[in-house]
């Protein structure tokens, strides 16, 4: 579970509303298994905590709360499943107990996809409230992406040495350095853009990582990349088209 959890007086539920403003804009998760979100409970929990729930305060103000306890999450998950699966036999495949949900919450918290915002007393019970650790949480298999890209440049460097023994192979690694600089800069721009439109992303009930992948795909026509790739083609003198 989480490291050190704070406990708050039940009269101070405002922590469940104002914590969002102090969250970092973004967090990028790199250490997780590819199939981590295959279980619907984890995927739906992550989505629900991004969207939050609407409720009315004692003052009459209607707000969005993005810190939920396990029981509230279970209700939201079941509501989503009820709307999605209208046929009884299909719906029964997705029965979820509160005990099973606690297991998935623990896994989400261990990896860093969610955090415990507060533990509030409710009578004799301590109730944990969960949230996302940042306003936007993105996934990136950093090691795999970086290593694969680097390996392609290294392979090209070795190939050019065989094609032309006089070729200055370090030129390829200079191109790799330029590529990395452009990639880091543009990925930062993409993530900032997702941060700017995060409310619309959650309202549309879509995964911000899908939007990140779409923007990354569009980034292929980035003029900086096009210029660099033209320089590489001119240097290696290999016709592809």
C-alpha positions in Angstrom: 0.0 0.0 0.0 1.1 3.6 0.3 4.0 4.8 2.4 2.8 7.0 5.3 -0.9 7.8 5.4 -2.3 10.9 7.2 -5.5 10.8 9.2 -8.0 13.7 9.2 -10.9 14.7 11.3 -14.2 13.8 9.7 -15.3 17.4 10.0 -12.4 18.4 7.7 -13.6 16.7 4.5 -12.4 19.7 2.6 -9.2 17.8 2.0 -11.2 15.6 -0.4 -11.9 18.7 -2.5 -8.9 21.0 -2.3 -6.2 18.3 -2.7 -6.6 18.4 -6.5 -5.3 22.0 -6.8 -2.0 21.0 -5.1 -1.4 17.9 -7.3 1.4 18.0 -9.8 0.3 18.6 -13.4 1.7 15.3 -14.7 3.2 12.1 -13.7 4.7 9.6 -16.1 4.6 5.9 -15.0 7.3 3.7 -16.5 7.5 0.6 -14.2 4.4 -1.5 -14.9 3.5 -4.6 -16.8 2.0 -4.3 -20.3 -1.1 -6.3 -19.1 -1.5 -4.3 -15.9 -4.8 -2.8 -17.1 -6.3 -5.9 -18.6 -8.5 -6.3 -15.6 -11.6 -4.1 -16.0 -11.6 -3.1 -12.3 -8.2 -1.4 -12.5 -9.0 0.3 -15.8 -12.4 1.6 -14.6 -11.0 2.7 -11.2 -8.3 4.7 -13.0 -10.9 6.4 -15.3 -13.4 7.1 -12.5 -10.7 8.8 -10.4 -9.8 11.0 -13.3 -13.4 12.0 -14.0 -14.6 12.2 -10.3 -18.2 12.3 -9.1 -20.6 15.3 -8.7 -22.0 16.0 -5.3 -23.8 18.8 -3.3 -22.0 20.4 -0.4 -23.9 21.5 2.8 -23.6 25.0 1.5 -25.6 24.0 -1.6 -22.6 24.3 -3.9 -22.3 21.5 -6.5 -18.7 20.3 -6.9 -16.7 17.5 -8.5 -14.9 15.3 -6.0 -12.0 13.3 -7.3 -11.1 11.4 -4.1 -13.3 8.4 -3.6 -13.4 5.5 -1.1 -13.6 1.9 -2.1 -17.4 1.6 -1.6 -18.0 4.7 -3.8 -15.7 3.3 -6.5 -17.6 0.0 -6.4 -20.9 1.8 -6.9 -19.5 3.8 -9.9 -17.9 0.7 -11.4 -21.2 -1.3 -11.1 -23.1 1.6 -12.7 -20.8 1.7 -15.6 -21.0 -2.1 -16.1 -24.8 -2.0 -15.8 -25.0 0.6 -18.6 -22.5 -1.3 -20.7 -23.9 -4.8 -20.4 -27.7 -5.0 -20.7 -27.9 -8.8 -21.1 -27.9 -10.5 -17.7 -25.6 -13.3 -18.8 -23.0 -10.8 -20.0 -23.2 -8.7 -16.9 -22.7 -11.6 -14.6 -19.3 -12.1 -16.0 -18.2 -8.9 -14.4 -19.4 -9.3 -10.8 -17.0 -7.5 -8.4 -16.9 -7.8 -4.6 -15.5 -5.1 -2.3 -12.8 -7.5 -1.3 -11.7 -8.0 -4.9 -11.7 -4.3 -5.4 -9.5 -3.7 -2.4 -7.0 -6.1 -4.0 -6.9 -4.1 -7.2 -6.7 -0.8 -5.4 -3.6 -2.2 -3.6 -2.0 -3.1 -6.9 -2.8 0.3 -8.4 -1.3 2.0 -5.4 1.9 -0.2 -5.4 2.7 0.8 -8.9 1.9 4.5 -8.4 -1.3 4.8 -10.5 -3.3 5.9 -7.5 -2.6 7.3 -4.0 -4.3 7.5 -0.6 -5.4 11.2 -0.2 -6.7 10.8 3.3 -8.1 8.4 5.9 -11.3 9.8 7.5 -13.0 8.4 10.6 -16.6 7.3 10.1 -17.9 6.2 13.5 -15.5 3.4 14.5 -14.2 2.9 11.1 -11.3 4.5 9.2 -12.2 5.1 5.6 -9.4 5.5 3.0 -10.0 7.9 0.0 -8.1 7.4 -3.2 -7.1 9.7 -6.0 -4.7 9.9 -8.9 -1.2 11.1 -8.0 -1.3 13.8 -10.6 -3.9 15.6 -12.7 -2.6 13.8 -15.8 -1.0 10.3 -15.5 0.7 9.0 -18.6 2.3 5.7 -19.3 5.7 5.3 -21.0 7.8 2.2 -21.4 10.8 4.4 -21.3 13.5 1.7 -21.3 12.0 -0.2 -24.2 11.4 2.9 -26.4 14.8 4.5 -25.7 16.7 1.2 -26.2 15.0 0.3 -29.4 15.6 3.7 -30.9 19.3 3.7 -29.8 19.7 0.2 -31.2 18.4 1.3 -34.6 21.0 4.0 -34.9 23.8 1.7 -33.7 22.8 -0.9 -36.2 22.8 1.7 -39.0 26.2 2.9 -37.9 27.6 -0.6 -38.2 25.9 -1.1 -41.6 27.4 2.1 -43.0 30.9 1.0 -42.0 30.4 -2.2 -44.1 28.8 -0.3 -47.0 31.5 2.4 -47.0 34.7 1.8 -44.9 35.5 5.5 -45.2 32.1 6.5 -43.7 32.5 8.5 -40.4 30.3 6.3 -38.3 30.1 8.8 -35.4 27.9 11.0 -37.7 25.1 8.5 -37.1 25.4 8.9 -33.3 25.3 12.7 -33.7 22.0 12.2 -35.6 20.8 10.0 -32.7 21.7 12.8 -30.3 19.7 15.4 -32.4 16.8 12.9 -32.6 16.7 12.5 -28.8 16.7 16.3 -28.3 13.8 16.8 -30.7 11.9 13.8 -29.2 12.3 15.1 -25.6 11.2 18.6 -26.5 8.2 17.5 -28.6 7.0 14.9 -26.0 7.1 17.6 -23.4 4.9 19.8 -25.7 2.5 16.9 -26.3 2.1 16.3 -22.5 1.6 19.9 -21.8 -1.1 20.0 -24.5 -2.9 17.0 -22.9 -2.7 18.9 -19.6 -4.5 21.9 -21.2 -7.4 19.7 -22.5 -7.6 17.2 -19.6 -11.1 18.2 -18.5 -12.4 17.5 -22.0 -10.5 14.2 -22.1 -12.2 13.1 -18.9 -15.6 14.3 -19.9 -15.3 12.3 -23.2 -14.5 9.2 -21.0 -11.4 8.4 -23.0 -7.9 7.4 -21.9 -5.4 10.3 -22.1 -2.7 7.8 -23.2 -4.7 7.1 -26.4 -4.6 10.9 -27.1 -0.9 10.9 -26.4 -0.4 8.1 -28.9 -2.4 10.0 -31.5 -0.5 13.2 -31.0 2.8 11.2 -31.2 1.6 9.8 -34.5 0.9 13.3 -35.8 4.4 14.3 -34.6 5.8 12.3 -37.5 5.3 15.3 -39.7 7.0 17.6 -37.3 9.2 19.8 -39.5 12.2 19.3 -37.1 12.0 15.5 -37.7 11.5 15.9 -41.4 14.6 18.1 -41.7 16.7 15.7 -39.6 15.6 12.7 -41.6 16.5 14.4 -44.8 19.9 15.1 -43.5 20.3 11.5 -42.6 19.2 10.3 -46.0 21.6 12.7 -47.7 24.5 11.4 -45.5 23.9 7.7 -45.9 22.9 8.0 -49.6 20.4 5.2 -49.6 17.3 5.6 -51.8 14.1 4.3 -50.2 11.5 6.0 -52.4 
